Amino acid sequence: MSLALLAPFALALAALVAGPLIAHLSRQKPNTRMAYGAMMLLERLVKRLRRRRRLREPLLFLLRALLVLVLVLVAAGPQLLLPGEPPPVGGSGRLVLIVDDSMSMGLSEDGSPLLFHARDKALSLVRSMSPGVRIGLVTIGGEAEAVTQSLTDQPGRVIAALEALEPGYGATDLAGGLKAARQLLAGEPGEIVVFSDEAGPRTISDAIPELELLVEKGVSVIPRTTRADEPANVAVAAAEYGDGLEGGTITVRVVNYGPAAVEVLATVGLPDDSEITAFVEVPAKGDATERFTVPPEVPGGVAWVKVEDPDLPWDDARYFHLPRVGADRVMVVDGDPGPTPVRSEVYFLERALAPWGGTRQGLLPEVTAPGGVTALDPEVHKVLFLANVSDPGPMAGLLTEFVRAGGGLVISMGSNVTPERYNGPLRDLLPATLRKARNLVALDADSGVPLKLPAVDEPLFSTFSRSGRSAFSRIRARRVMTLDPYEESDEVRTLLEYEGGVPALVERRVGRGRVLLLTNTIDADWGNLPLQAAFMPLIQRVVTWLGGAAPGGGGDRAEGFVGEMITVELGEQDEEPVVLGPDGQEVVAEMERAEGLRVKFRPLVPGGYTLTLEGAPPVARVAVNVDPNESDVRPYDDLRRVEAELDPETWLQKIDLGRQLLAAAVVLLLLQALLSARRREE
Amino acid sequence: MTVWDPEALGRIQHLHLVASRVVDGLLHGNHRSTRVGPNVEFADYKEYSPGDPIRDLDWRVLGRADRYVVRRYEAETDLACYLIFDASGDLSTGRRSSYGRPPLEGSKFGYALTLTATLAYFLHRQQEPVGLMVMGGDGLRNVLVPARTGRTHLAQIFGVLASLVPGGRAELGKAIATVAPRVRRRSLVAVVSDFMEEPEGWTSALSALAKRRTDLVAFHVLDRQELTLDFEQPTIFYSPEGGEDLVVDPVTAAPDFAGVVSEFLTEVRGAVVSNRGRYYASWTDRPLESVMRPMIHGAVDKGL
């Protein structure tokens, strides 16, 4: 609001304010003089009146001065500039309706969502338009979308599209909506009517550049705001897994945007379908944090937190990744159990995997005979050790599937291993063809061929410091399984070798998993590896490294919001996964191959999405949530105010104040006359 | 004062006539004195006068000498009564006021003068020693006539009253303080004044008088025109006693002034009553009898 003067020079008349001052100081005296016997009482009266006059006389002066100033203002022709009424809709013949169907428009008001109130306003506007007005419709929930491809002079089409609108989960994209509307207007002047609650901290501010552009084009943006009288909403703003007692802690932050404190029931749903509940007290316009203790063992996946909120149910759940909680299970297939445990092929391996016995944390080895491999579960086991197994043929398919799904396989040699039984069935897994076992020195010799120190830039050995590599210097091999020559590539790499170039440990990538071939035994029959200090950390590291892409909560993790395009990078992947939504139904996704497989999809509802290959555990999990900005249903700015600022010529209302000021002058005149008469009387 | 001043002589005669008419009218058929004292010790006889208790008649003297005499006791003798009369300048104003010696009828001063004379006559008829203290006055100022009995003494009081010209300040507190040592317990002290002085100036003297257990009577002389500001046009008012002039429009100031007057009357009445005195508002437009009657019958003025 501001004031403008048509004749500012008239302000010079303000000097007339001296008039009341002179009048104020002048006074008439009576002529009659009389002796009076009760002067004492008269003096008392005068004192009393003086006290009253002390208040009245400055007021009188003020009134008179004000009167002069008001008259001067009248002469100056004042105009009050107020944010006025928006320009008429449809006057230009081109009209675009922007309807906000974002999540916050699902807020219930008078028993129905705000969107329905906004839709009714839009419908009545369309119906009130005179024939010939060309109308377009844009929705701005999630990503702005022009519902009508161009402006149409058939209002029935727009009405049908409006009636089909339902609130969604998306965030408000006002800027995008204005841009789409501008494109519909094709650079011509027109009116854009915005039906929105204008909620969210950045909704308006993000749209200002587009608004400026529209003002330049001569387009009027006219808001028809639809808001709840008292917006209230409780939402889960964040959920995060972290360290803590037992299996860890899930920290949940609940936000209350309403004007009253609430107590809500919060429920955490874990991937194994178990639930944990707690009541959370959330102060008005504040937030509260609640911690949930996770059980010691929980499979990994997308977990969720839900609160009960009657106002806006769309954002009551938040989805987040929960890693697998509990010990990583490793299957060890013992191909040479021996007469006593100490003589077992995997005696040293078992102890290296679980130095302190089986615990809930760390690694939990499951030692089995070759027949027990059928219990291998890609959802449970991280790595499989195949130790001196004589015939892996029957299990080859299972092993291949396991590795391709992301599992780790370590094959160690021994007296039971024959190239014939390995090279055929395991050709898809072995990094190189086995040739034959060969003595490097006499088997009863005290020493053997030493191992070359590993390269610390190799990820497998990155945990060993430069000095820590010395632990490898005493490893000796007396006998090894020789391999046919192979070419080093991204797929096949030699990780360790003996002096002289004999491979000791060779890696092959298969699908999402890896295979490690140890050309020596995992026990002390062909060398001293298990007797060296490096053995235990090496085995632990091998399991961790191989399990990086293992199932059971592993795989890629991604997050995103409803309505936006989510991209998941899967790296080298032959097979194209299927994207499954929270309801288990397939979601349309795009596959791009550029330095690996890239999967893109646009989720329409929040929840846990999985990218799966047939018969394998999910290769990636995506936690999809609603935009937390949409949960904040409070208005932060006023589109009307912003537009009036950007386009003052169209919006400002000029009110001529001459009459009002003249009326005020008359009132002041009467007031001062009344007060003056009272003064004279006293 | 000149005893042979013909105007003064005329006024004396007038005062005497009025006083005797009023007193005789008031005492007609009244057989009980207003001043009944405890019988302490026989002192002397006095001629019976209406109002004296019949029981005090000495029947023996009546039988022997055929005379009506009343036995008097020590407590009732020498009870000097003082009339304190306000002759200040403020009394010179009011309805029909005039400069110099105001008329005895119609003027505020004349009304007060006649009232005082009537009181003196009444006390004389009661055979009480009467004294007069004049406050203020022009020429004859602050006169004190000691309390005595007898016709000659009454004539002297009448002479003083008739010669008074209003002027100067009353200084009410000082006058009461002058009289106070001369009166005894149960003596009557009558103040005839307009009390146009701030009460702080005289209430302490009144309290001192009350402590002596005197019978205090206050006649508050009031002029209705003055106190209702019954004037028609804006006027410069001034006090005959001096001080600042005040310009007042009586028509518009009257409502506020009524409040001031009411407060003032309440103040004066409160000051008198709280000192065990009897207060009588004496409006100059009311007959003297109506002011005197309640005083003689010992009633207290309950209002204006």
Interface residues (C-beta under 8 A of the other chain):
Chain A: K29 P30 T32 R33 M34 A35 Y36 G37 A38 M39 M40 L41 L42 E43 R44 L45 V46 R48 L49 R680 E681 E682
Chain B: D90 L91 S92 T93 G94 S97 K108 D194 M196 E197 E198 D223 E226 L227 F231 Q233 P234 T235 I236 F237 Y238 S239 P240 E241 G243 E244 D245 L246 V247 V248 D249 V251 T252 A253 D256 F257 V260 V261 E263 F264
